Amino acid sequence: MRNLPLFVLLLFVLLLGSTGAFAQQDGADLSRGFPDDDWDNSPATNDSGEPANADALGSGFADGDGWGDDDGWGDDWEDQSASKWLALSGFVEGALGSRWDEDEAVGRYGTLADARWRLETGWSNDSVKLTYKGDFLADGIDEEFDLDLRDVSIAFSPAANLDAKLGRQVLTWGTGDLLFLNDLFPKDWVSFFAGRDDEYLKAPSNSLRLTQYNGIVNIDFAWTPKFASDEYIRGERFSYFSPFVGAIIGDEPPLQVDEPDDGLSDGEYALRLFKTVNGVEYALYGYYGFFKTPSQVTGPFMLTFAPMSSLGGSLRRTLGPGLFNVEASYYYSRDDSSGTDPLIANSQLRLLTGYEWEAARNFNVGLQYYLEHIRDHDKLIANSPTPEFEPPENRHVLTTRLTYRAMQDKLNWSLFAFWSPNDNDAYLRPVVTYRASDNWTTTAGLNLVGGKDIYTFFGQFEDNSNAYVRVRYNY
Amino acid sequence: MNRRHSLNRTRLLTSLALLAVAGSVSGAALTDADEIVAQANLASYYPGVDGRAEVRMRIMDAQGREQRRQFTILRRNVAAGGDQNFLVVFSRPSDVRGTVYLVKKHIAREDDRWLYLPGLDLVKRISAGDKRTSFVGADYFYEDVSGRDPAEDKHELIDTTDEYYVLKHVPLDSSSVEFASYVTWIDRNTLLPMKIEYTNGSGNVYRRIEVQQVEAVQGYPTVAKSRVSNLETGGYTDMQFGFVGYDIGLPDDVFTERSLRNPPQQWLERPAQ
């Protein structure tokens, strides 16, 4: 296991090295699949500037393979036949990331060293769909091999307007962009900070999802029998601020975190009622479960997840040239409803509003304002053993997402920024993605985090700022 | 208030289009630009009550590097010449498979458009102003998929040749588009636009759409091959349509959020030959 980082590095170098070889092979495919006379010299416009005559209206597509004359497309295209196995697909990816200064609390530079193999397949007919999507992961930072199952599920329709999906799956709802109010499905913040693909921010859970569609209001229900927490930052890969010692620490001493697992009563229930009327999307949300990150202190360096229920709503619509959304959620801390217990998180009110539009050609701008309001903040401060480290009553956050796409969308520049004017901290995520072909994608980015104080939401992660690069081969 | 009138009008136009297909049009040329545009719009985007096609695209850049996309498109007219629904389900390449695009096209107001990204289980809304941008990397725009509302441009018939009506179109709101004007060559028989050239503010043609092959499917002239060229970058996209069917009986509820997460397999399957 000691050699795992080296192994990952080697694989990564191999991947990079083979880019050229594959590019050449793509070229060879092209000339074989699309003879010049079929594609490049076909004069679509004649000398007079008028379009070439359309072929006489012929016999239609019923003849032959249905594509008319084939023009070198070959049979290299998928048939959507009735009942079948989905073709094997996936990707191989190498990813490396590092701090530029050693993080003394964690004791290293490295933040990301993944060699990952995604395998995706499935089977479906008219009534049942089976999905398998999983990653074999060699993780050079955690020094372990892992099978990361993203989607292993069966989907079917038990009644005409009812869809069921059972198994391991990724669940998402709500209107925020990288801000989550009513989406209380698990997130993987470690992957997010390490610069893995955005897909990995959403962690899978073992759930049953039922969605019923009807003319009055659609009903979405997700039951996760065993609580699925976020993958939160706990000092192993990334350091954080510990109020126990009043300093930034790594995993020494390690946190002991108990997950609620007292049978079915410790499961999670999430409900969404949603409807679109004249292009306006309305939704109401309810949740019964737990705060998704440790929120209750049970002893020194011992934490657990406090029970929490939430109610919320959202609206999303087009407005002028762009999209407008507003969302709210109330988090009710069931074991500390008065806010007097300093060991349990208080209730919260979360508000979000956003607007997104194409500001210039291929250039999109998204703006969001987000508020986290802690209920009974005065009682929290009065009872807290470390009031100086408690978050403010109202934490304001502004975000912006700038995206610029170039070269037929193959080159994608993006900057997402979080900034809290009253916590005086910020998190910038510049990313550039180059999709060289349908097979090869390279991504490079920075995670720049920092703030005035070491104990604020983003400020505590300052020593974790990192740069990363990923190379992916899709097959 | 004009609803009944416009319905009758579109019904009439549909029958005209059908006559044109049958090749029984006397040869008397249409002279009203708005009329020609209305008929071309019907011929391009409204044949049948509903339709299905498999589409494959080859996206080429100036260096000859290729990307491909394959998807199935389902369409249903709410009213001929009026509102329409589209569902586009991607099957290739592997990193876009399962991506679904839903359009509710409205004449009276902005279209509603959603994109489903399966990796994140995310239903993403697409803003209204964002329609003259690339559709999944192609030189085609989102607006080319579902059609541009004829009422957004002023039309002028500039020439009538033996084969084509040649029209010039100027946008009423030039701030919402990247072109200053465009010219279409509309086939006098099929009423399909066979070539479209877009001119920018400096008077240069920078974008061209050409129909390269037309086939009759169930009596409807149907584009089988087309190319969009970006004359500024040298890139272009070839598009082929296959397994086309009309009036297949698509129900309304295919075009809802349900189909984003759970595409309607029954309608996406290729019909038996």
Interface residues (C-beta under 8 A of the other chain):
Chain A: D26 L30 F34 W39 S42 A44 T45 E50 P51 A52 N53 A54 D55 L57 G58 S59 G60 F61 A62 D65 G66 W67 G68 D71 W73 W77 E78 D79 Q80 S81 A82 S89 G90 F91 E120 S124 N125 D126 K129 A155 D163 Q169 V170 L171 T172 W173 D198 E199 L201 K202 T211 Y213 N218 F274 T276 G279 E281 R316 T318 G320 P321 G322 L323 E356 W357 E358 R361 N362 N364 R405 M407 Q408 D409 K410 R435 A436 S437 D438 N439 T441 N474 Y475
Chain B: V21 E54 R56 R58 I59 D61 G64 R65 E66 Q67 R68 Q70 T72 S91 R92 P93 S94 D95 R97 K104 H106 R109 E110 D112 G119 L120 D121 L122 V123 R125 I126 S127 A128 G129 D130 R132 T133 S134 V136 G137 A138 D139 T161 E163 Y164 S176 E178 W185 D187 T190 L192 M194 K195 E210 V211 Q212 Q213 V214 E215 A216 V217 Q218 P221 A224 K225 R227 T233 G235 D238 Q240 G242 F243 V244 D253 T256 E257 R258 R261 N262 Q265 Q266 L268 E269 R270 Q273
